[in-house]
Amino acid sequence: MFRRASSTQMSVKQACDSTHPIIGLPRALLYHKYAPMWTHFFRAIGCETLVSPNTNRQILEQGIRNSIDENCLAVKIFLGHVQYLLDKVDYLFIPHIECLHPLETMCVKLWALGDIVRNTFPGIKVLEYEVDVSVHQGEVLGMTRLGLILNPHLPTVRNAVNGARAALEAHHQAEIEQQMRSIQCSADCRVVLVAHPYITQDALMGKTVTQVLRKLGVDVVYAELVDSESARDLSTRISTECYWTYTKELLGGIETYRQFADGIVFLMAFPCGPDSLIYTLSQYVLRDIPICLLNMDELQGDAGLKTRLESFVDILRLNKEGQS
Amino acid sequence: MNTRRVCFPLMGSYPVAEKVLGHLIGDEVIMPPPITKRTLEIGAKYSPEAVCVPFKYMLGNFIEAIEDGANTLVQVGGGCRLACYAELQRAILRNLGYEVDFVTVGNGNGIGQIIRFIKKTYPKLSYLHICYEIYRAYEKARAIDEIEDFVRKNIGFETNLGSFERLHRHFLIDLDRAQTIRTIREVNRDYSTNFRLLDVQKPEKPLRVGFVGEFFVVLEPFSNFFIEKQLALYGVEMHRPLTVTSTVRNITFHDRYLRQQLALADPYLHHPLGAEGTENIAHAVQYAKQGFDGLIHVKPFGCMPEINAMPVLHRVAEDFHFPILYFSFDSLTSETGIKTRLEAFYDMLMMRKSDHE
């Protein structure tokens, strides 16, 4: 849609020729989905990277300070990570991923991350690759373009891109297989946790929930760990009009795993746009399974969360006793 | 077969244009009663809490129209969350026990898609007829937009209080009656002369304020507590780039338009922000460059594209010393708070202006 090399990217070229710049990866949002790919890519083209630490209270507070108050919690945390990396790195890596499959799109928050960061922290240098298949700019092309700016040797870049994509695929498959194996074992209570990877894998958001659930002796299955292609097909059973790729994958995850589970926990970062509609819609469609919808915001106290999860698990156990 | 009683969600003065499309796909058109507090209360009661407020208004509209006998609901599609409104609203209404048909028009871009969709749903209609009716609706919307643009810029300076509003009411009635494209254009022409004949006392350099934001909240005055009119009545020339006509134009020439807007928003934007976000930045930058006195930005609570736009607007405001007032509307927004902020904003603009002179 917009194929102009930004002025920052041009200046990167000059910088790379002389020194070895450090590239910062904020441990938030898409990092949780693409981590193996990005780290492999930058290592292969010979760039040094720095990843911000797990989210903590301080990072969250920085994020809140730098954000519009109505942003969703995930974006606030993202801005906190950016602030953490700001004076430690030369460039920040924030890809612009707009459209991965025809007729689908990403949440518009992900489109705008680069521009939000550039306008919130003036003077910041952002590195990005662009993915928008609706204008025939796929992942390979976008990453190759970025790679060539950092390393002008085309074969190296091509190998890096292919290797990075293969690494992500292998990592994802391994995770799915592991989850499939754990499902085969019987558990006394099992729930599907429906949330984006940037929520489930965040130390402040999803990790607290999984900890509470595990302590209650519940086996947690992640809806995000599915094969994207088949999941997006399955998602039409719940919603035909949903067109956000990642939300579709989650819906497919529900359809894949719900036969093994006793209940579903929806976890949403307040006020998430796509999820506010789609999770409610799922509640109307999925009538035969208990559902718990948790909304996470920055004021979340652990006590309230615990009580709600405990009572939900109690209901699941009572249900099971009643059936047997 | 049962008679199809079609209903549309309300938005500004546009029911006049929507009715044309309603007659195309139904036997009878039942417009929902005008939006009141009750509409929003019903809508909010059955909506998810974090959904944006247009969803709540539209759901309220639908329920009130069903109470009046509507059985075919038309929901528009589009970008952002709007594309999924219909599916959830259908589920909610079915859960409430209402048996209604739902027609979703225009998911995906472009007018061509809308025409094909109507043809597929109602194969008896000829393509020519569909195109003609859509064009007729467009002409009505264009008449509304042109007249209202003049009203916004001049109502604050009328000498006879209420003269603009009275004429505007007559205009809508006449436009509703106009059937052919020729008569619609005649109404448009007649009333633009009539409006120009009204007495106004406009200073040489009036306060000029731009009005941008999310589509529904900008276009439906009830949902923004009539701030556009209120501010205009203080004696301000209001400029609003966003209309139905402009939106139809944009979705028809989507790619070219987006490139244009991104160029206008340079250097603040590298990529589109989604929905109206990109063009709002472009307009804000243009208004700031043209020396406007201020800008009002409205959005529903939690609106994703407009929240994306806000940090960029902050930067624009800082760079140009350009006052921007932000409003966020939800089902619980109080009117007093808005009035106070609007008055303070107006006072501030006046003081700035007298300082400059």
Contacts between the chains, C-beta under 8 A, distances in Angstrom:
chain1	res1	chain2	res2	distance
A	1	B	255	7.0
A	1	B	258	6.6
A	1	B	259	7.7
A	1	B	271	7.8
A	1	B	272	6.8
A	2	B	258	8.0
A	2	B	259	7.0
A	2	B	262	5.9
A	2	B	270	7.0
A	2	B	271	6.2
A	2	B	272	7.6
A	4	B	270	7.9
A	6	B	270	5.5
A	68	B	307	5.4
A	68	B	310	4.7
A	68	B	311	6.3
A	70	B	301	6.4
A	70	B	302	5.9
A	70	B	307	5.2
A	70	B	328	6.5
A	71	B	307	5.7
A	96	B	270	7.7
A	96	B	271	5.2
A	98	B	271	7.3
A	98	B	272	7.8
A	103	B	108	7.6
A	107	B	304	6.8
A	108	B	80	6.4
A	108	B	273	6.6
A	108	B	274	3.0
A	108	B	275	7.0
A	108	B	277	7.4
A	108	B	304	4.9
A	108	B	305	5.2
A	108	B	308	6.3
A	109	B	304	5.7
A	109	B	307	7.9
A	109	B	308	6.6
A	111	B	271	5.9
A	111	B	272	6.4
A	111	B	273	6.6
A	111	B	274	5.7
A	111	B	308	7.6
A	112	B	271	7.0
A	112	B	273	4.8
A	112	B	274	7.0
A	112	B	277	7.3
A	112	B	305	7.8
A	112	B	308	3.7
A	114	B	270	6.2
A	114	B	271	6.4
A	115	B	268	7.4
A	115	B	269	5.4
A	115	B	270	5.9
A	115	B	271	6.1
A	115	B	273	6.8
A	115	B	308	7.2
A	115	B	312	6.2
A	116	B	308	6.2
A	116	B	311	5.2
A	116	B	312	7.6
A	118	B	270	7.4
A	119	B	268	6.4
A	119	B	311	4.6
A	119	B	312	4.7
A	119	B	314	7.1
A	119	B	315	4.4
A	120	B	311	4.9
A	122	B	315	7.1
A	130	B	271	7.7
A	239	B	84	7.3
A	239	B	87	6.0
A	240	B	87	6.9
A	241	B	77	8.0
A	241	B	83	6.2
A	241	B	84	5.2
A	241	B	86	6.8
A	241	B	87	4.4
A	241	B	104	7.6
A	241	B	107	6.9
A	242	B	84	5.9
A	242	B	87	7.7
A	243	B	83	6.1
A	243	B	84	7.6
A	268	B	50	7.6
A	270	B	50	6.2
A	271	B	50	4.1
A	271	B	301	7.3
A	271	B	302	3.9
A	272	B	50	7.0
A	273	B	52	7.5
A	273	B	80	7.2
A	273	B	81	5.5
A	273	B	302	6.6
A	273	B	303	8.0
A	273	B	304	4.4
A	274	B	81	7.1
A	274	B	84	7.8
A	276	B	48	5.3
A	276	B	49	7.8
A	276	B	50	3.8
A	276	B	51	5.0
A	276	B	81	7.9
A	276	B	302	7.6
A	277	B	48	6.9
A	277	B	51	6.1
A	277	B	55	7.9
A	277	B	81	5.8
A	277	B	84	5.0
A	277	B	85	7.6
A	277	B	88	5.4
A	278	B	84	6.9
A	279	B	48	7.7
A	280	B	48	4.0
A	280	B	51	7.6
A	280	B	88	6.2
A	281	B	84	7.6
A	281	B	87	6.2
A	281	B	88	4.8
A	281	B	91	5.8
A	284	B	88	7.7
A	284	B	91	4.1
A	284	B	92	7.2
A	284	B	95	6.0
A	285	B	91	7.1
A	295	B	50	7.2
